[in-house]
Amino acid sequence: MIQQELGSFSNYCWRFINDKPIKSGFRYGRQMLAKTPKPGLISKDLMQRGFRCIGPTVVYSFMQVAGLVNGHLVTCFKYNECGGS
């Protein structure tokens, strides 16, 4: 259904973030939010489309692995490697 509607699952995912990776931009861990709205929106949409066991935490983890979000602190050595700067 997603593939027929949007061409690919990749297109589906990227449309939620306007085709631009989200960068945390945080310098300190205390600045990071425990939850962000995007994974919740994606999770709800996927569940409406028939997906199961796909909560916001699972979606956020997927977003990190797929490069949709860079959750590293700007002080982390991995931040720039993951598309920061």
Backbone torsions as a table, in degrees:
resi	resn	phi	psi	omega
1	MET	NA	-47.6	178.9
2	ILE	-64.3	-43.4	-179.5
3	GLN	-63.5	-40.9	178.8
4	GLN	-66.5	-39.6	-176.9
5	GLU	-75.6	-42.6	-171.5
6	LEU	-119.7	-1.6	177.2
7	GLY	95.5	-34.4	178.6
8	SER	-167.3	162.6	175.9
9	PHE	-67.2	-32.2	177.0
10	SER	-60.5	-47.7	177.8
11	ASN	-58.7	-41.3	178.5
12	TYR	-58.1	-49.6	-177.7
13	CYS	-64.5	-48.1	-175.1
14	TRP	-67.2	-25.3	-178.9
15	ARG	-66.2	-25.6	179.3
16	PHE	-70.7	-21.5	-178.0
17	ILE	-120.6	23.0	176.5
18	ASN	55.6	38.2	175.6
19	ASP	59.4	24.5	-179.8
20	LYS	-135.3	125.5	-178.9
21	PRO	-59.0	143.7	176.9
22	ILE	-85.6	129.5	176.8
23	LYS	-111.0	131.9	-176.5
24	SER	-62.6	-46.4	-179.8
25	GLY	71.6	8.6	-178.5
26	PHE	-88.3	141.5	179.0
27	ARG	-93.8	-31.8	-176.2
28	TYR	-124.5	145.8	-179.7
29	GLY	-59.2	-31.5	-178.7
30	ARG	-67.1	-16.4	178.9
31	GLN	-81.9	-19.9	-174.8
32	MET	-71.7	144.7	179.0
33	LEU	-87.2	145.5	177.2
34	ALA	-70.8	-33.6	178.8
35	LYS	-137.7	147.8	174.7
36	THR	-125.0	155.7	-173.9
37	PRO	-70.6	-33.2	-174.5
38	LYS	-57.7	-50.3	179.3
39	PRO	-58.8	-35.0	177.3
40	GLY	-64.5	-42.3	178.0
41	LEU	-63.9	-44.9	-179.7
42	ILE	-64.9	-43.1	179.5
43	SER	-59.0	-47.4	179.2
44	LYS	-61.1	-43.3	-179.4
45	ASP	-64.1	-43.6	179.1
46	LEU	-62.9	-39.8	179.3
47	MET	-66.3	-36.8	176.1
48	GLN	-65.9	-25.1	179.2
49	ARG	-90.0	4.6	174.6
50	GLY	103.7	-1.9	177.1
51	PHE	-71.4	150.9	179.4
52	ARG	-127.1	155.8	177.4
53	CYS	54.7	46.1	-177.0
54	ILE	-131.3	72.1	-179.4
55	GLY	-81.3	175.9	-178.0
56	PRO	-57.7	-34.6	-180.0
57	THR	-66.6	-43.2	177.9
58	VAL	-63.9	-42.8	-179.8
59	VAL	-63.7	-44.1	-179.7
60	TYR	-63.0	-40.8	177.0
61	SER	-61.0	-43.6	177.2
62	PHE	-61.6	-42.6	-179.7
63	MET	-60.0	-39.0	178.0
64	GLN	-66.0	-47.7	-177.7
65	VAL	-64.9	-37.2	-176.8
66	ALA	-82.3	-5.2	179.0
67	GLY	83.8	15.5	177.8
68	LEU	-79.2	-23.6	-179.8
69	VAL	-141.5	138.9	174.3
70	ASN	-105.8	99.7	-177.1
71	GLY	-88.2	4.9	-179.9
72	HIS	-73.7	147.1	172.5
73	LEU	-67.2	150.0	-179.8
74	VAL	-63.7	-20.3	178.2
75	THR	-84.8	-6.1	-179.6
76	CYS	-80.3	140.7	-179.4
77	PHE	-63.6	-20.2	-179.2
78	LYS	-85.8	-13.8	-174.8
79	TYR	-55.3	-51.9	-178.9
80	ASN	-69.8	-33.5	177.7
81	GLU	-64.0	-25.8	-177.6
82	CYS	-100.5	24.3	175.2
83	GLY	91.4	17.5	177.2
84	GLY	-79.9	-174.6	175.5
85	SER	117.0	NA	NA
